[in-house]
Amino acid sequence: MNTEICLKVKSNFVNKLKSGYPLIPKEVIINVNDTVKEGSIVKLVDERNRFIGKGYYGKQNKGLGWVLSRKENVSIDQNFFRKKLKEAIKDRESFYKNTETTAFRVFNGEGDGIGGLTIDYFAGYYLLTWYSVGIYHFREYIIQALQELVEFKSIYQKKRFDNEGKYIEEDDFVAGERGQFPIIIKENGVNFAVYLNESAMVGVFLDQRDVRRTIRDAYANGKTVLNTFSYTGAFSVVAALGGATKTTSVDLANRSRGKTIEQFTVNDIDHKTQAIIVEDVFNYFKYAAKKQLKFDVVILDPPSFARSKKFVFSAEKDYKNLLKEAIAITEDNGTIVASTNCSTFGMEKFKGFIETAFNETGHRYKLLEQFSLPADFKTIKEFPEGNYLKVIFIKKMK
């Protein structure tokens, strides 16, 4: 299927790749040029032509491709992909058996040995997400392997490999019978409506499963809860089910209102007893401060990067200021759930943002508990940026 292309690695990066780092960054390759085609099998060698690893060429915002094996005689063929998928599926046996949770990640990119590909399971439906033209080149191998290894109602896909890593809008159906959407999945006994056939997002972020359960079971009862950047209101739903006196969901996107109503409805919660507000979160913070509104629990889960008419938000630059806004409208002894999926900084730096925000507002705080990716979102220690999720529950002290 492919002829191998030899790529030479700068000497100062050889040991990192040898020790298991899976990404091929552009700046470490000496001889990269435009003649290398997407999906090419690449052989990585050092400056003295000694073998380092074998992978594929697939440009995305993170790099030029991914290392797939450190064995020189491995063939990157149908059998290779089948073996990787089979191992990943076996790893998730306990998830398949869990009747209270019917949606989870089956294959998590480099954590399962193939960077640039994820596969999620939704109550009998599978969703493949391709993050480069390079990995999409192997789609027939991967789809065939999946069809051989699992029973499925249908398979869908998302292409996330335009120039900016955005979703490519098209018919996402691949195999099986077309789904009747929404499909209702369960997560720790909670219902969520999911759409595999529209836009890049499906309606719920599976990586927040443990966080949602914790909010429901330990933080919501008898509390007022503000859910900012609320998307389809999943945090609000679990808070309401956990006994919150009222939830307030705020998101700039017009679609968020109808989607949030739907998620309440599939859990038999009257959405009219909750507040659903379509507004820029930053404007809402100003409004809440002006009206002296206070909440017992404030959930902050912004995108890593967001643009509104008046403001561009970058988690790395602006999270500290976002926290300061949240602190101002959180009750004393209340809880802030600070979350980010930004992969450019780690948990310790995130804790630094929290410390600075509280110091600058003159409030004391206590870190209650923290979360990173759940077990089905498998990661490897050699690629810490792959464990992108950071969630910290913070108590605002009197």
C-alpha positions as CSV (number, residue, x, y, z in Angstrom):
1,M,0.0,0.0,0.0
2,N,2.9,2.4,0.8
3,T,6.6,2.8,0.1
4,E,8.6,3.9,3.1
5,I,10.0,7.4,3.3
6,C,13.1,7.9,5.4
7,L,13.0,10.9,7.7
8,K,16.1,12.0,9.6
9,V,15.7,13.2,13.2
10,K,17.9,15.9,14.8
11,S,20.3,14.4,17.4
12,N,18.8,16.3,20.3
13,F,15.4,14.6,19.9
14,V,16.5,11.0,19.2
15,N,16.4,9.8,22.8
16,K,13.0,11.2,23.4
17,L,11.6,9.3,20.4
18,K,13.4,6.2,21.5
19,S,12.0,6.4,25.0
20,G,8.4,6.2,23.7
21,Y,7.4,9.7,22.7
22,P,4.8,9.1,19.9
23,L,4.5,12.4,18.1
24,I,6.7,13.5,15.2
25,P,7.1,17.2,15.6
26,K,7.9,19.2,12.5
27,E,10.9,21.0,14.0
28,V,12.9,17.8,14.7
29,I,12.9,16.5,11.2
30,I,15.9,17.5,9.1
31,N,14.8,16.5,5.6
32,V,11.0,17.1,5.5
33,N,9.7,18.5,2.3
34,D,6.4,18.8,0.4
35,T,7.0,15.6,-1.6
36,V,6.1,13.5,1.4
37,K,2.5,12.4,0.9
38,E,-0.2,12.1,3.6
39,G,-0.5,8.5,4.7
40,S,3.1,7.6,3.7
41,I,4.8,5.1,6.0
42,V,7.9,6.9,7.4
43,K,11.0,5.3,8.8
44,L,12.7,7.5,11.4
45,V,16.5,7.4,11.6
46,D,19.1,9.4,13.4
47,E,21.8,11.4,11.6
48,R,23.9,8.3,11.2
49,N,21.0,6.5,9.6
50,R,20.3,4.2,12.6
51,F,16.7,3.1,13.0
52,I,14.5,4.8,15.6
53,G,10.9,3.9,14.7
54,K,8.3,3.5,12.1
55,G,5.1,5.5,11.7
56,Y,2.9,7.4,9.3
57,Y,3.0,10.9,7.9
58,G,-0.2,12.9,8.7
59,K,0.0,16.6,9.3
60,Q,-2.2,18.0,12.1
61,N,-1.8,21.0,14.5
62,K,0.3,18.8,16.8
63,G,3.0,17.7,14.3
64,L,3.8,15.7,11.1
65,G,2.6,12.3,12.2
66,W,2.9,9.6,14.8
67,V,5.3,6.8,15.6
68,L,3.4,3.4,15.4
69,S,6.2,0.9,16.2
70,R,9.8,0.8,17.3
71,K,10.4,-2.5,15.5
72,E,12.0,-2.2,12.1
73,N,10.5,-5.3,10.6
74,V,6.8,-4.5,11.5
75,S,4.4,-4.1,8.6
76,I,1.8,-1.3,8.9
77,D,-1.0,-3.3,7.4
78,Q,-4.5,-4.6,8.0
79,N,-3.2,-7.0,10.7
80,F,-1.3,-4.3,12.5
81,F,-4.4,-2.2,12.9
82,R,-6.6,-5.2,13.8
83,K,-4.2,-6.1,16.6
84,K,-4.2,-2.6,18.1
85,L,-8.0,-2.4,18.0
86,K,-8.4,-5.8,19.5
87,E,-6.1,-4.9,22.4
88,A,-8.0,-1.7,23.0
89,I,-11.4,-3.4,22.9
90,K,-10.2,-6.1,25.4
91,D,-9.0,-3.2,27.7
92,R,-12.5,-1.9,27.8
93,E,-14.2,-5.2,28.8
94,S,-15.5,-3.8,32.1
95,F,-17.1,-0.8,30.3
96,Y,-18.9,-3.0,27.8
97,K,-20.4,-5.0,30.7
98,N,-21.6,-1.9,32.7
99,T,-25.3,-1.5,32.2
100,E,-25.4,1.9,34.0
101,T,-22.9,3.5,31.5
102,T,-23.5,2.7,27.8
103,A,-21.1,5.3,26.2
104,F,-17.3,5.3,26.5
105,R,-14.1,5.6,24.5
106,V,-12.9,2.4,22.9
107,F,-9.7,3.7,21.3
108,N,-7.8,6.8,22.5
109,G,-5.2,7.8,19.9
110,E,-1.6,7.5,20.9
111,G,-2.7,6.0,24.3
112,D,-3.8,2.9,22.4
113,G,-0.9,3.0,19.9
114,I,-2.3,5.0,16.9
115,G,-2.1,8.7,17.2
116,G,-4.6,10.7,15.3
117,L,-7.6,8.3,15.7
118,T,-10.3,8.0,18.3
119,I,-13.2,5.6,18.5
120,D,-16.2,6.1,20.8
121,Y,-19.0,3.7,21.7
122,F,-22.6,4.9,22.1
123,A,-25.1,2.2,23.0
124,G,-24.3,-0.1,20.0
125,Y,-23.1,2.7,17.7
126,Y,-19.5,3.5,17.0
127,L,-18.0,6.8,16.1
128,L,-14.5,7.1,14.5
129,T,-12.8,10.5,14.5
130,W,-9.9,11.1,12.1
131,Y,-7.5,13.9,12.9
132,S,-5.4,14.0,9.7
133,V,-5.6,13.1,6.1
134,G,-2.7,10.7,6.8
135,I,-4.6,8.5,9.3
136,Y,-7.7,8.7,7.1
137,H,-5.5,7.0,4.4
138,F,-5.8,3.8,6.4
139,R,-9.6,4.0,6.9
140,E,-10.3,0.8,5.0
141,Y,-8.0,-1.2,7.2
142,I,-9.3,0.3,10.4
143,I,-13.0,0.2,9.5
144,Q,-12.7,-3.4,8.3
145,A,-10.9,-4.4,11.6
146,L,-13.6,-2.8,13.7
147,Q,-16.3,-4.6,11.7
148,E,-14.6,-7.9,12.3
149,L,-14.0,-7.3,16.0
150,V,-17.4,-5.9,17.3
151,E,-21.1,-6.2,16.8
152,F,-22.6,-2.8,15.9
153,K,-25.8,-1.1,14.9
154,S,-23.9,1.3,12.8
155,I,-20.6,3.1,12.4
156,Y,-20.2,6.8,11.9
157,Q,-17.2,9.1,11.4
158,K,-16.0,12.6,11.9
159,K,-13.2,14.2,9.9
160,R,-11.3,16.8,11.8
161,F,-8.5,17.5,9.4
162,D,-9.2,20.7,7.5
163,N,-6.4,23.3,7.7
164,E,-7.4,24.4,11.2
165,G,-8.3,21.0,12.6
166,K,-12.0,21.8,12.3
167,Y,-14.8,19.4,11.5
168,I,-15.5,18.7,7.8
169,E,-19.3,18.9,7.3
170,E,-20.6,15.9,5.3
171,D,-22.7,12.7,5.7
172,D,-21.0,10.9,8.6
173,F,-22.5,7.5,8.0
174,V,-20.1,4.6,7.3
175,A,-21.7,1.2,7.8
176,G,-24.6,-0.7,9.3
177,E,-28.1,0.9,9.5
178,R,-28.5,4.6,9.7
179,G,-29.4,5.7,13.3
180,Q,-32.6,7.3,14.3
181,F,-31.3,10.3,16.3
182,P,-31.1,11.2,19.0
183,I,-30.0,7.9,20.6
184,I,-30.3,7.9,24.3
185,I,-27.2,6.7,26.1
186,K,-26.7,6.1,29.9
187,E,-23.9,7.5,32.0
188,N,-23.9,6.4,35.6
189,G,-27.7,5.9,35.3
190,V,-28.2,9.4,33.8
191,N,-29.7,9.7,30.3
192,F,-28.1,11.8,27.5
193,A,-29.4,12.5,24.0
194,V,-26.6,12.0,21.4
195,Y,-26.4,12.8,17.7
196,L,-23.7,11.2,15.6
197,N,-24.9,12.8,12.4
198,E,-24.6,16.5,13.0
199,S,-21.6,18.8,13.6
200,A,-18.3,17.9,15.3
201,M,-19.8,17.4,18.7
202,V,-22.3,14.7,19.6
203,G,-24.0,16.3,22.7
204,V,-22.0,15.1,25.6
205,F,-18.2,15.0,26.4
206,L,-17.4,11.5,27.6
207,D,-14.2,12.6,29.3
208,Q,-16.1,14.4,32.0
209,R,-18.0,11.3,33.2
210,D,-16.3,11.0,36.6
211,V,-16.7,14.7,37.2
212,R,-20.4,14.7,36.5
213,R,-21.0,11.8,38.8
214,T,-19.0,13.6,41.6
215,I,-21.1,16.8,41.2
216,R,-24.3,14.8,41.3
217,D,-23.3,12.6,44.3
218,A,-21.3,15.0,46.5
219,Y,-21.8,18.7,45.6
220,A,-25.3,19.4,44.3
221,N,-27.8,18.6,47.0
222,G,-29.6,21.7,48.3
223,K,-27.3,24.0,46.3
224,T,-27.7,26.6,43.6
225,V,-25.5,25.8,40.7
226,L,-24.2,28.0,37.9
227,N,-23.0,26.1,34.8
228,T,-21.0,28.4,32.5
229,F,-20.0,27.5,28.9
230,S,-22.8,25.0,29.4
231,Y,-23.0,23.5,25.8
232,T,-26.0,21.0,26.1
233,G,-26.3,21.4,29.9
234,A,-24.9,18.0,31.0
235,F,-23.5,19.4,34.2
236,S,-26.8,21.1,35.0
237,V,-28.7,17.8,34.4
238,V,-26.6,15.9,36.9
239,A,-26.7,18.7,39.4
240,A,-30.5,18.8,39.2
241,L,-30.6,15.0,39.6
242,G,-28.3,15.4,42.6
243,G,-30.8,17.6,44.4
244,A,-29.8,21.1,43.4
245,T,-32.4,23.7,44.4
246,K,-31.9,25.4,41.0
247,T,-29.4,25.2,38.1
248,T,-28.5,28.1,35.8
249,S,-27.0,27.2,32.4
250,V,-25.2,30.0,30.4
251,D,-23.8,29.6,26.9
252,L,-23.3,32.0,24.0
253,A,-24.5,29.5,21.3
254,N,-28.2,29.8,20.3
255,R,-28.5,26.0,19.9
256,S,-27.5,25.5,23.6
257,R,-31.0,26.4,24.8
258,G,-32.9,23.7,22.8
259,K,-30.2,21.1,23.4
260,T,-30.2,21.8,27.2
261,I,-34.0,21.5,27.3
262,E,-33.7,18.2,25.5
263,Q,-31.2,16.8,28.0
264,F,-33.5,17.9,30.9
265,T,-36.5,16.3,29.2
266,V,-34.9,12.9,28.6
267,N,-34.3,12.8,32.4
268,D,-37.9,13.8,33.3
269,I,-36.8,17.1,34.7
270,D,-39.1,20.1,34.0
271,H,-36.8,22.6,32.3
272,K,-39.1,25.4,33.3
273,T,-37.8,24.9,36.9
274,Q,-34.3,25.7,35.7
275,A,-32.7,28.8,34.1
276,I,-31.3,28.5,30.6
277,I,-29.6,31.6,29.4
278,V,-28.1,32.3,25.9
279,E,-25.5,35.0,26.5
280,D,-21.8,35.6,26.5
281,V,-20.5,34.1,29.8
282,F,-18.3,37.2,30.4
283,N,-21.3,39.5,30.1
284,Y,-23.3,37.2,32.5
285,F,-20.5,37.4,35.1
286,K,-20.7,41.3,35.0
287,Y,-24.5,41.1,35.2
288,A,-24.4,38.7,38.2
289,A,-21.8,40.8,40.0
290,K,-23.9,44.0,39.4
291,K,-27.1,42.2,40.7
292,Q,-25.1,40.7,43.6
293,L,-26.1,37.2,42.6
294,K,-24.2,34.4,44.4
295,F,-24.1,30.7,43.7
296,D,-23.2,27.7,45.9
297,V,-21.5,25.9,43.0
298,V,-19.9,27.5,39.9
299,I,-18.8,25.3,37.1
300,L,-16.2,26.7,34.7
301,D,-15.5,24.5,31.7
302,P,-14.5,26.9,28.9
303,P,-13.1,25.8,25.5
304,S,-9.3,26.1,25.2
305,F,-10.0,28.9,22.7
306,A,-13.1,30.9,22.1
307,R,-14.1,34.0,20.2
308,S,-17.1,36.2,20.8
309,K,-17.9,39.6,19.3
310,K,-16.0,41.5,21.9
311,F,-13.5,39.0,23.3
312,V,-11.1,36.3,22.4
313,F,-10.5,33.8,25.2
314,S,-7.4,31.6,25.5
315,A,-7.2,29.2,28.4
316,E,-3.5,29.7,28.9
317,K,-3.7,33.5,29.0
318,D,-7.1,34.1,30.4
319,Y,-8.1,31.3,32.8
320,K,-6.9,33.2,35.8
321,N,-9.1,36.2,35.1
322,L,-12.1,33.8,34.4
323,L,-11.5,32.4,37.9
324,K,-11.5,35.8,39.4
325,E,-14.9,36.5,37.9
326,A,-16.2,33.2,39.3
327,I,-14.8,33.9,42.8
328,A,-16.8,37.1,42.9
329,I,-20.1,35.4,42.5
330,T,-19.4,32.2,44.5
331,E,-20.8,32.0,48.1
332,D,-18.4,31.8,51.0
333,N,-17.8,28.1,51.6
334,G,-19.1,27.5,48.1
335,T,-17.4,25.4,45.4
336,I,-15.8,26.3,42.1
337,V,-15.4,23.4,39.7
338,A,-12.5,24.6,37.5
339,S,-12.0,22.6,34.3
340,T,-9.9,22.9,31.2
341,N,-9.0,20.6,28.3
342,C,-6.1,22.8,27.2
343,S,-3.1,20.5,26.5
344,T,-0.4,23.2,26.4
345,F,-0.1,23.3,30.2
346,G,-0.2,20.7,33.0
347,M,-2.0,20.3,36.4
348,E,0.7,22.2,38.4
349,K,0.5,25.3,36.2
350,F,-3.3,25.1,36.4
351,K,-3.0,25.1,40.2
352,G,-0.8,28.1,39.8
353,F,-3.6,30.0,38.0
354,I,-5.9,29.1,40.9
355,E,-3.5,30.3,43.5
356,T,-2.9,33.6,41.7
357,A,-6.6,34.2,41.1
358,F,-7.4,33.8,44.8
359,N,-4.4,35.8,46.0
360,E,-5.4,38.7,43.7
361,T,-9.0,38.7,45.0
362,G,-7.9,38.4,48.6
363,H,-9.8,35.1,49.3
364,R,-8.5,32.0,50.9
365,Y,-9.2,28.6,49.3
366,K,-8.9,24.9,49.7
367,L,-8.3,22.3,46.9
368,L,-10.9,19.6,47.5
369,E,-10.3,17.0,44.8
370,Q,-8.9,16.8,41.3
371,F,-9.6,14.7,38.1
372,S,-7.8,14.0,34.9
373,L,-9.0,11.6,32.1
374,P,-11.0,8.6,33.0
375,A,-9.7,5.0,32.5
376,D,-11.2,4.5,29.1
377,F,-9.3,7.6,27.8
378,K,-6.1,5.7,27.9
379,T,-2.9,7.7,28.0
380,I,0.9,7.0,28.2
381,K,3.4,8.5,30.5
382,E,5.8,9.3,27.6
383,F,3.2,11.7,26.2
384,P,1.9,13.8,29.2
385,E,0.2,16.3,26.9
386,G,-2.2,13.5,25.9
387,N,-3.7,13.6,29.4
388,Y,-5.2,17.0,28.6
389,L,-8.1,17.1,31.1
390,K,-7.6,19.0,34.3
391,V,-10.5,19.5,36.8
392,I,-10.2,20.8,40.3
393,F,-12.9,21.3,42.9
394,I,-12.0,24.4,45.0
395,K,-13.7,25.5,48.2
396,K,-13.9,29.3,48.5
397,M,-13.2,30.0,52.2
398,K,-14.8,32.7,54.2
